[in-house]
Amino acid sequence: MSNLNFSFLVGTKVFFGNGVVYDRLAGTIKEMGKSKILLITDPGIVKV
């Protein structure tokens, strides 16, 4: 089960329930200070 089961938007940031922050403009996801490049397949769908 994915930890990204719920989220909320603040500006261009998407905050997930497990503390992950996804920046829609930068196309990156940050978790505990780490940054990963994402593959964006569809609007609202992100894959690490």
Wavefront OBJ file of the C-alpha trace (Angstrom):
o trace
v 0.000 0.000 0.000
v 1.390 3.373 -0.956
v 2.024 5.958 1.714
v 0.812 8.611 -0.721
v -2.807 7.816 0.020
v -3.879 11.382 0.684
v -2.551 14.840 -0.034
v -3.433 18.515 0.029
v -2.345 21.458 -2.091
v -0.697 24.657 -0.942
v 0.234 26.834 -3.887
v 2.411 24.691 -6.154
v 3.282 22.285 -3.365
v 1.546 18.981 -2.725
v 1.837 17.726 0.839
v 1.345 13.993 1.325
v 0.348 12.298 4.542
v 3.791 10.793 5.142
v 5.621 14.138 5.116
v 6.582 14.074 1.442
v 6.397 17.388 -0.370
v 5.959 17.387 -4.143
v 6.682 20.619 -6.015
v 4.566 20.717 -9.163
v 6.655 23.460 -10.760
v 10.056 21.933 -10.082
v 8.871 18.412 -10.816
v 10.667 17.071 -7.769
v 9.604 15.284 -4.634
v 11.366 15.834 -1.325
v 11.344 13.400 1.550
v 13.431 13.965 4.673
v 15.704 16.435 2.871
v 16.243 14.203 -0.161
v 15.217 15.251 -3.643
v 14.204 12.876 -6.417
v 13.334 13.505 -10.042
v 9.849 12.312 -10.896
v 8.342 10.861 -14.001
v 5.028 12.607 -14.491
v 2.752 10.405 -16.583
v -0.591 12.150 -16.171
v -1.820 15.249 -14.317
v -1.835 14.375 -10.649
v -0.018 11.074 -11.213
v 3.613 10.951 -10.086
v 6.060 8.063 -10.137
v 9.460 8.082 -8.443
l 1 2 3 4 5 6 7 8 9 10 11 12 13 14 15 16 17 18 19 20 21 22 23 24 25 26 27 28 29 30 31 32 33 34 35 36 37 38 39 40 41 42 43 44 45 46 47 48
